[in-house]
Amino acid sequence: MKSVPAIAFEYRPSRWLLAAVVAVAMLAMASVELSGLPTWAKSGLVVFAVTCAGIALGRFWRPLVRRAAWNAAGHWRLIDADGREHVAELVRSVVRGAWIVLNLRRSDGKRIALILGPDNCDADTRRRLRVRLARVQGDIPDA
């Protein structure tokens, strides 16, 4: 690749994704309530649904990464919540419409997933990421 600029962005949780988790949890609780199960089973399933939603919300609301940068050399630099910098490599990426999911592995082996949507990442950064990801995957030849 010829002279590719670094791509850097502040990472914050997606409110759309958080709303989707809450909506799915509410649907799960409503479906349990409308089922013909005994009350003790309904209670257990509602507690399970609320617990799973709470865990998911906690993971998304307090992300491990505050800032991410994809350097021209091809490696990632991640700044965590404590301000420490970690080197990471891209394991996999998925692009679906305006959403981008980046699966990264830090040098210490910890896996990080960054979910970028229209509400937590500007359109220009997502566009540049999509183009660079397509080049890395070989979908676009080097110019």
N, C-alpha and C positions, 0 to 999 in steps of 0.2 A: 504494500500500500504506500502510495506517495503521501508525504507530509499530511498526516491526519491530525487535526487539532484535538486537544483533550476535551472531553465532555464532562462537566462537573455540575452538580446540582445539590441543593439542600433537600433532604428527604424528610417528609412529614406524612402522617397517616392520611389515608384517603377517607373523607367523610362519606363518600358514596359506598365504599366497601364496609365501613362501620354500620351504615344504615342497612345494608343488605344482610349483615350478620344478625342485627336486631330483628329485621323482618322475618328471616328464616326461623329464628328462635320463637317468635310469636306464632308463626304458622305451625311449628312443631307442637307448641303448647296447646294451640287451638285444636289441632287434630287429635291430640291425646284426650282432651276434654270431650270431644265429640265421639270418641270411640266408646264401645260398649264394655270396656274393661272395668274390673272392680275398682273401688276408690283407692285401695292401697296400691294397686299397680299404677293407676293414674298419677298418684302422688310421687311415686318413685321415678316414673318417666319424666314428669315435669321437673323434678329436682335434677335429673340427669341432663335434660335439655338446657336448663338454666346454667348448670355447671359448665357444660361444653361451650355455651355462648359466652360465659364469663371468661373462660380460658382464651377463646378466640379474640374477644374484645381486648383483653389484657395484652395479648401478643401484638395486636395491631395498634393499640393506643399508645403503647410505650415501645417504639421500635428500637432495635439495638443499634441502628445506624442513623446518624444525624446528617452526614454529608458523604457523598460518593463522587469519585472522579475516575474516569476511564482515560488513562494516559495514552499518548501516541504510541508508546512502546507496546501497548496491549494489555497491561496489567491494571488492576483496579486498586485504588486507595480508598479505604473506608475510615471515616472518623466515627467512633462510637459515642455513646451518651456521656462517657466520662472524659471525652476529648482525646482518647488514645487513637493512634493511627495504626491501621492494619493493612497489609497487602493481601489482595484476593485475586482469584482467577475466575473467569466466567465458565461455569459448568454447562449451563443450558439457558436458553432464552425462549420466550413464547410471546408472539405479537398477535393480538386479536383486536382489530379495529383500533380504537384509541388507547387500548390498554397494553402495557408491556410488563411482563414478569421476568425478572432477572434472578437466576439462581447462581449464587456465588459461593466459593469455598475459600475461607481465609487461610492464611499460611499455618495457623494452628489447628486446622482441620474442621473448624466450626462452619456449618452451612448457614447462609443468610439468603432470604428471599426478599427482593424488593419489588413491590407492586406499584407501578406508575400509571396513574389515570389522569383524566382531564382536570380533576380538581386538586391534585397534589404535585403536578409537574406541568410546566408550560408547554405549549404546542411546539415551539421551536426545538426545545430540548428533546422531546419525544420524536420529532421528525429526524433530528440528527442521530439519535440512538437507533431508530429503525433503519436508516441508511447504513450506518456502520455495522449493525448486527447482520444485515443482509450481505454486506461485503465479507464479513468474517465467515459466514455460513456458505459463501461462494455463490450466492444468488445474483450478485452484481459483480462483474469483472472490474479489476483495478483500471483506473483511467490513465 
